[in-house]
Amino acid sequence: MVEARGVRKSFGDLEVLKGIDLTVQQGEVVSFLGPSGSGKSTFLRCINHLERIDGGEISVNGHLVGYRRHNGKKYELKPKEVAAARRDVGMVFQRFNLFPHLTAIENVMEAPVFVKGLSRAEAKASAQDLLERVGLGDKPAVYPSALSGGQQQRVAIARALAMKPKLMLFDEPTSALDPELVGEVLDVMKSLAGEGMTMIVVTHEIGFAREVCDRVVFMDGGVIVEAGSPREVLVAPQHDRTKSFLSKVL
Ligand SMILES: Nc1ncnc2c1ncn2[C@@H]1O[C@H](COP(=O)(O)OP(=O)(O)OP(=O)(O)O)[C@@H](O)[C@H]1O
């Protein structure tokens, strides 16, 4: 589903990604752990066309991110093609990013109506199903300001699912939540994982990484230091940098 080779990215003189290689199979759930500033969010944003990479290649579902190949040559995607490519990918951010002037159901309907051109009735029915799936079937008409952080994040997950993505990216989805609300969001993510969704999750929730993820990637200083099963990386890490990080967070 995701194939990254030698991905490099700098902001000015700051080299944030120094050659990332990663393959994520369909249905796999991969978590990214690492210290603040190690490049985890930047890598996710590169996968979703939110940042342009400076070197290497990423493909999602067989399509090169940012480019298409024709007769062996690479051509930069036009904005319309980028929009089409992004439909394969749903992303959930730390700070929900809901439209404050739209109700929960309108937030979920927005993209299917305006991007996919679905009728409002069709979009509304499937948005209601999605709200039910995230445990908010009774809140369609509520505005974000009247929802808790956990509820807003669950609406954000429903909104990302509304475009029927093949890959879901989560960028620290529980970091902005009060501790008592973290579990309800993780439960929704856990059930998505159980349904076979391919997911990449940047998180500081070690328990989620250990119990739900197929693979854990530890990143530091713009490189993948080690990757493996949750047991390999979290219980018996090989590298001092991983050990030192885990000793601070566990
Ligand atoms: N748009 C940008 N312009 C300039 N520098 C940026 C930009 N985005 C990220 N950076 C820098 O890139 C580095 C990596 O940031 P990134 O957000 O990817 O790290 P992270 O591992 O996700 O950290 P955190 O866990 O704190 O979110 C940081 O030093 C950050 O300040």
The ligand as an SDF file (V2000), in Angstrom:
LIG
                    3D

 31 33  0  0  0  0  0  0  0  0999 V2000
    6.8340   23.7320    7.7050 N   0  0  0  0  0  0  0  0  0  0  0  0
    7.9720   23.6770    8.3920 C   0  0  0  0  0  0  0  0  0  0  0  0
    8.8890   24.6550    8.2610 N   0  0  0  0  0  0  0  0  0  0  0  0
   10.0690   24.6000    8.9330 C   0  0  0  0  0  0  0  0  0  0  0  0
   10.4120   23.6150    9.7840 N   0  0  0  0  0  0  0  0  0  0  0  0
    9.5230   22.6290    9.9620 C   0  0  0  0  0  0  0  0  0  0  0  0
    8.2660   22.6070    9.2800 C   0  0  0  0  0  0  0  0  0  0  0  0
    7.5930   21.4770    9.6390 N   0  0  0  0  0  0  0  0  0  0  0  0
    8.4050   20.8310   10.5210 C   0  0  0  0  0  0  0  0  0  0  0  0
    9.5480   21.5170   10.7060 N   0  0  0  0  0  0  0  0  0  0  0  0
   10.6770   21.1080   11.5580 C   0  0  0  0  0  0  0  0  0  0  0  0
   11.0050   19.7750   11.1950 O   0  0  0  0  0  0  0  0  0  0  0  0
   11.4090   19.0380   12.3450 C   0  0  0  0  0  0  0  0  0  0  0  0
   10.5990   17.7600   12.3920 C   0  0  0  0  0  0  0  0  0  0  0  0
    9.2590   18.0920   12.6870 O   0  0  0  0  0  0  0  0  0  0  0  0
    8.1090   16.9800   12.7860 P   0  0  0  0  0  0  0  0  0  0  0  0
    6.8470   17.7220   13.1690 O   0  0  0  0  0  0  0  0  0  0  0  0
    8.0890   16.1620   11.5760 O   0  0  0  0  0  0  0  0  0  0  0  0
    8.6270   16.1210   14.0180 O   0  0  0  0  0  0  0  0  0  0  0  0
    7.8650   15.0410   14.8800 P   0  0  0  0  0  0  0  0  0  0  0  0
    8.7910   13.9040   15.0370 O   0  0  0  0  0  0  0  0  0  0  0  0
    6.5210   14.7670   14.3000 O   0  0  0  0  0  0  0  0  0  0  0  0
    7.7190   15.8030   16.2750 O   0  0  0  0  0  0  0  0  0  0  0  0
    6.4710   15.8760   17.2980 P   0  0  0  0  0  0  0  0  0  0  0  0
    6.4060   14.5460   17.9760 O   0  0  0  0  0  0  0  0  0  0  0  0
    6.8660   16.9870   18.2300 O   0  0  0  0  0  0  0  0  0  0  0  0
    5.2520   16.2270   16.4950 O   0  0  0  0  0  0  0  0  0  0  0  0
   11.2350   19.9490   13.5420 C   0  0  0  0  0  0  0  0  0  0  0  0
   12.4890   20.5110   13.8530 O   0  0  0  0  0  0  0  0  0  0  0  0
   10.2830   21.0190   13.0400 C   0  0  0  0  0  0  0  0  0  0  0  0
   10.4850   22.2370   13.7010 O   0  0  0  0  0  0  0  0  0  0  0  0
  1  2  1  0
  2  3  1  0
  2  7  2  0
  3  4  2  0
  4  5  1  0
  5  6  2  0
  6  7  1  0
  6 10  1  0
  7  8  1  0
  8  9  2  0
  9 10  1  0
 10 11  1  0
 11 12  1  0
 11 30  1  0
 12 13  1  0
 13 14  1  0
 13 28  1  0
 14 15  1  0
 15 16  1  0
 16 17  2  0
 16 18  1  0
 16 19  1  0
 19 20  1  0
 20 21  2  0
 20 22  1  0
 20 23  1  0
 23 24  1  0
 24 25  2  0
 24 26  1  0
 24 27  1  0
 28 29  1  0
 28 30  1  0
 30 31  1  0
M  END
$$$$
